[in-house]
Amino acid sequence: MNKQVLANRLLLTFLVILVATTMIPLSYGASAEISGFSVTPDKAGYYVGEVPSLIVKFDYENVANNTQLKIEIYNSTNDLVYTISGITLTGSASLLNGTYEQTHTLTSDFTKETGSEQYTAKLIDVSTGFKLAEAKFTINVQTESIMLLVSWIDASQDRKVDENEQVTFSVFVQWSFVNESKSANLYVKIDGGNELTVDTVSITQGSGQAQAQWQTGFTKGSHTVTFELRDAENKLLATASVTIKVGVTEGASTLDLIKENFMYIAFTALLVLLIVIVVKKK
């Protein structure tokens, strides 16, 4: 056989073996396996500029000790936008079985503007560059939401406001997806008259609630009481109005029921949110 032909065949055989070897997942044989790869945001929604985190989970079997992995994250146009590195599977045995579950922090680049964006996470073997698994996840960025709920009770607590009887108004301030803490002023007007300051409300980053009270009496007739919440630049953040009819018996309003059962309602809302998040993770 021609020496040149033999050399070419040997070279070709070497290249075939080399390519086949590099395409084996984890570089440790076909028995190595990654399964159940999932990537889930740690919150159902984020405010603009908030730093999100991802809960990464997968099972592995017959994986060599000290295997180095990374996660590449691609946007909806298939551009690589972020890489999670430093994932190492270690143990006392030469071949490992187990479950990996860790929370990895991203950057605020994922929450620059409101809306929903879907991403693809690819689990990569660092040594070979081989893609072991992939999963999709969605980052939801919500608009700031601030609202007022107003309830009232007359001094005799019979839901009938008499002339000049003191009426106590309870104003609940609730907010969510606020991207920075701010101070706001709560004002009140009766029938569009002079504006009075009720209280100062500290709105914290993220979500929260606050409560303020205000008392007054009324003359005969029907009166509209309007509460307004404004920031330091006098920008209107939220408003709510109630009507008081002097001499008329009123039934318990929805807002009164909310006030009486506020803790139960808040707990139920939190429980529903947790269930949604848990179901989403699954």
N, C-alpha and C positions, 0 to 999 in steps of 0.2 A: 504494500500500500504506500502511496505517495506520502512522504513525511509532512508535506504541507496540508494535505487533506486530513491526515490524522490529527494534526495540531488544530485545525479548524473544528473538527468534530469534538475534540476535548474541550476547546474553548466554548463551543455551543452548549455542551453538556454542563459545564460549570455555570454558565449564565442561566440555564434553565433551573438548575438547583438553587441558585442564588435568588432568582425571582420567586420561585415557589416558597422558599424559606421566608422571605420578607412579607409574603401575603398571608402567612399564618397568624391568626389573631393572637395577640399578647406574646407572640414569638415563643410560645411554650407548648405547641402541639394542639391538635384539634380537640382535645378533651377539655381545654380551658373554655369557660363559658361565662358570659355576662347576661343576666336576665332581669326583667322587671324594672328597667331604667325609667325613672320619672323625675321631672323637674317641675316644682310647684312654687309660685310666689308665696311669700309668707303672709300676704294680706290680699283681700279681695279687691281692694282699690287703694290708690295712693294720691296724695295731694301733689300739686306741681312742685318739682324740685326735691321731693322726698327720695331718700336712698332706699331702694327696694332690696330684698334678699330672696334667694332661691333655696328651697329645700330640695336637696339632691338625694336620691335613693336608688340603689340597685343591689341585686344579689350577685355574688360571684362564686365560681366553683373551679377547683383545680388550677388556680392562678398562682404563678410563681411569686415567692416572697420578694418584697421591694419592687413590685410592679409600679411604674410611674404612669399616671393618667392625667388627662386634661379635658376640659369641656370647652368647645368652641360654640359661640352663640352667633347665629345668623339672623338678620332681619327678614322682612317679607320679600325683599328684592334679592335675597341670597347674598348679602354683603356680610362679611365677618365684622361684627361690631364689638365683641368682647371675648376674652379667654379667661377661664378659671383654671389656674394651674396649681401645682403643689399637692395633687391628690396622689397619695402613696398607700398601696396595700401592703401592710407588713404583718408579720407574725412569727411564731417560733418554728413553724414547719416550713419545709421547702415548697410545698403546694398548699394554698390557702383556700378555705371555704368560709363564706360569711355574708354579712349584709353591710353595705356602706350607707350611712345616712348622716349628712352634715348640712348645715346652713351656710351658704356662701353669699357674701355681700357684693352687690353690683355697684353702680355709680348713678348719680342723678341724671346722667345722659339719657337714661331710660324713661325719665318722667319730665321731660322738658315742656311738654304741652299736653292738654287734655285729650282724651280719646283712648281707644283700645288698639294695641299693636301686638301682633302675633310673632313669636320668635321660634326658631328651631335650635335645640341644643344637641350637639353631637359629642358623644363620648369617644375620645381618641386615645389609643395606645401611643405613648410618647416615643418609645423606642422604634416602632415600625411606621407610625403615622396612620395605622389602620383604624377605620371607624368601627367601633364595637357596637354602638347602639345610638339611637337618636329619639328625641321626644319633643313635642311642641308645647309651648306655654304662652299665656297671654298676660301682658301688663296693662292694667286698667288705671288710667289717671283721671281723677274726678275734679270737677269744678267746685270751688268753695261754696259751701251752703250754710247760711245763717238764717234762723227764723225765730219769730216770737210767738208764744202761746200765752193768752191772757185769760185769767179766771177772776171772778169777783165774789164777795160775800158781804152782805149787809150786817150791821151791828147786831140786829136781833136774830140773824141767821134764819129768817123765814122766807127768804128769797123775794120779799116785798120791800122795795125801797121807799121809805117815807120821806117827806120833804125834810131836808137838812140832816137826814140820818147819815152817819158815817158809813162809807162803803170802802172796803179794803180790796185793792186790786193786786193780784199776784201775777207777775210777769216772768215767764220762763224763757230764757235765752238758750237756744240749742244750736250747736255748730258742728260741722264736720268738713274734712279736707281743706282746712285752713293752712296755708303754707308758711305763715309767719305770725307770731304773737302780736297782738295789737290792743290798744286801749280804746274803748268806745263809750259814748255817752247815751244814756237812755232819757228820752224826753216824752212829755205828755201834753196833749191839747184837748180841750173840751169844746165841742162844737166849733172847731176851727179858730178858737180864740188864742190868747197868749200862750206861748210855749213855756213849760216849766221843766226844770231838770229833776229827774227822778233819782238817778244813781249813775255811777261809773262802773262799767263792766270790763273785766280783763278777759279778753278772748285769747286762749292759748293755741299754740300750734297743734295741728291735728284735729282732734274732736274734743268736745266737752260741753258743759252746761253751767248755767248760773241762774240765780233767781233774785228778783227785786220786788219790793212792795211799795204801794203808794195809797194814801187815803184822802178822801174828800167827801163833801156832801153835795146835794143837788137841790135845785128849785123844781117847781112843778113842770111837768112836760117830759118829752123824750130827748135824751142827750146822747151824743156820739163822743166816745172817749177814744182817742187815737194815741198809740205809743209808737215812737220812732227810735231806732238805734242808728247812731251815726259815728263814723270814725273821727280821728283827729283832724282830718281835712274836711269834715262836715259832709262826707259822702254817705248817702243813705245805704245802710246795710240790710235793714229789715224793718217792717212795719206791721201793725195789727190793730184792729179797731173792734170795740164792743159798743152795744147800744144799751143804755139804761133808761127804763121807763118808770118814772116815779109814780107810785100808787098802784102798780100792776104787779101781781104775783107771777114770778118767773119760775119755770121748772129748772131742775139741775141741768146745766149745759154740758156739752161734751167736754169742754175744757175743765169744768169742775170735776167731772169724773176722772179726767186725766190727772188733775192735781191730787185727788184722793187716792188714786192707785198708781201714782207716778213711779214708785220704786218697782212695782210688779211689772209695769209696762216696760220700763228700762231693762229689767232683768230678762223679760221675754224677748225683747228685741236683740239683746246681746246673745241669748241662747240660739235664736234663729240664725244670727250671723255666724256663730261658731259652727252650727250644723252645716251651713252652706259652705264654709271653708273646708270642713272635714270631708264633705262629699266631693268637693272639687279636688281635694288632694287624692282621693281614691280613684 
